[in-house]
Amino acid sequence: MNHLLPILEQIWRPGLEITILAMGIYTAFMFVRGTRGAPVVTGFLALLLSLTLLTRVLDLKVVNVLLNQFFGVLAIAVVVLFQPELRRILAELGNLPLFNSAREQREYVEEIIETVDRLAPVHIGALIALEQNQQLADVVEGGISVNCELTPEMMETIFFPNNAIHDGGVIVHDGRILKAACIFPLTQRQDLAKSVGTRHRAAIGLTEETDAIVVVVSEETGAISYAHRGTLVKGISIEELRAFLTSVIVRKPESRGRWSRLRAVTTRPNHSRPPGTA
């Protein structure tokens, strides 16, 4: 047994290095796959591998020196090619529990609750998408960039019937209004009742394609509803809405996989039918 110890000591370090490199390569591949820069990276790596093999086989010393120097500027090339994706990574890191406390999440929920509590009694229709892991800008169409703090007063202004941008959806994320007057994709389900209006169909459609939560206030009845994971729950109370949003937003389950959020958004189909009144 003792004679095996030196062999094991010689093996475990290379084994650990290979494991770390394999994990790094796999993670990089998963990050690149499906992004806009994927074809560029594929072609670049193929060219780099070909040149490396060629320099080794033919002993091209000058080319080998140039390749070694090139790796020094590779980090800059990565930043240039994947600027949008890297910016998204930094944004997602800011949403980790370390930076985003439960108190802030509860305040975010209460802003939504107060907004709905103001709109429902006066029958002001609303379509509010709460962005979570997936960015909604790549799924919705149109919209006007707002990028302001989420307040009930601002939401009332946006959805006021005489406002030019009231007939559409609003995207909010962690206490900020990102866009207004957005066109959400409509669900294609045929089993819905005829009483389910366009606004509610848009809510279902968006949650079928993303992990967003969509809160709906009916313009006709003032009824409150929410859609999540393609399921519409209609006619709920303010307390029921608060309980649901708190369970999803404040107590986020760890099984969501934060790292999967760092991947770039893949291409999604476009939809052109606007959400109307419900």
Secondary structure, 3 states (H helix, E strand, C coil): CHHHHHHHHHHHHHHHHHHHHHHHHHHHHHHHCCCCCHHHHHHHHHHHHHHHHHHHHHCCHHHHHHHHHHHHHHHHHHHHHCHHHHHHHHHHHCCCCCCCCHHHHHHHHHHHHHHHHHHCCCCCCEEEEECCCCCCCCCCEEEEEEEEECCHHHHHHHHCCCCCCCCCEEEEECCEEEEEEEECCCCCCCCCCCCCCHHHHHHHHHHHHCCCEEEEECCCCCCEEEEECCEEEEEECHHHHHHHHHHHHHCCCHHHCHHHHHCCCCCCCCCCCCCCCC
